[in-house]
Amino acid sequence: MFSQSRRNLLVVFLTLLVIFEMVAYVTTTPRPREQFFQLYVLGANRLLSDYYPNDDPNIGVADLVRWYVGATDLMGSVQLIAIRVKLGNQTIRPPDDLQAQPSPAPLVTEFWRFIQDNETWEIPFFWQIVNADTLGGSTRILEMQINNETYQVPGLSALDGHNFRVILELWTWEPQPETLQFGWSSGNERRVAWVQVWFNMTSSARQ
Amino acid sequence: MLRIRWFLVICIVLAILLPLIAQTVTSASQPTEELQPQFSRAFVLVRRAETAGATHEEVTGLVILLNKALQLDEEATRLPGSDAQRAALLAQVNETLGRAETEATRLEVTASQRTFNNKIVAYVTGGVAALLATIAYAYGGHIWRRYRIKRTFQMRIFPKVK
């Protein structure tokens, strides 16, 4: 039989073993954390200002607007994301945060990128309106140039050219099933990230 | 009368579904549809390597390959009407994705082995540390008892001074 002192030693050993193994478990198991993305638009000087040339939101044809668009992956894993650029007017629905629904505004273009955990991907977003017309007080943007690529805009108009907006939405690729989805899944929730910048198109449109 | 009602119901259903279908179609525009399964497969393999414990630097190499494939795919999509050039670019995309897949598979095996080894080392270290701490405790107790005994035997008895 064990003597009293050996029994004491066994109790001490088992207690220490449990403590040290718990420390080993905690250090080798990754801690769960909140999973999310950040999406932002910065102005010409990479600040939250100077969004319009000469600080004038009335943008004319061929006025170059310089923005920087960025996204940060804080999901804890590699993600395939798409930033979708849409052009809206005052009446078109913006994305719905609660229902995680994208805006029905026409898609102008999209930027794709594989992005690592904790990585920020920032791209210059230099755009201008290259073709627009005015008909009966309604201004219609027909063509936009983004980063030197010209895109047709499917006939979006605004009364007197007021309150157009560029809507940027963050979409993620889900490998199972292979689909592109607006926003991302965080546990059982669906979350979205989008930004919009308003502008007027009040000068230099073709009559 | 019944036919007209059915026709109206179908029209309403189509009016609701068509925008949704249109949305789905535009969402699949990039990467090139024929390459989507490959992009998806490479992506899954990279994620598996990451989950297996690949380091940030190791995953960076894979992400660079994936982004290169994405860029080549975009260039191929934008090429105006040159089938030969487009095919060459798509072949490059295939090759790059193939490299990413091979590298990700290799990395997954290495990383999972490394993670397993690290766990074993951590748990064994915990056991060894508990054993060493117990030995230190026993030895410390032994020294303490010897000290107490020594002190006891060093005691002297003096007669009381009146």
Interface residues (C-beta under 8 A of the other chain):
Chain A: S5 L9 V12 F13 L16 L17 I19 F20 E21 V23 A24 T27 T28 S77 V78 L80 A82 P102 P104 L107 E110 W112 R113 F114 I115 Q116 D117 N118 W171 W173 P175 Q176 E178 T179 L180
Chain B: P19 Q23 T26 S27 A28 S29 Q30 P31 Q36 P37 F39 S40 F43 V44 V46 R47 E50 T51 H56 V59 T60 L62 V63 L66 N67 L70 E74 N118 K119 A122 Y123 T125 G126 G127 A129 A130 L131 A133 T134 Y137 A138 G141
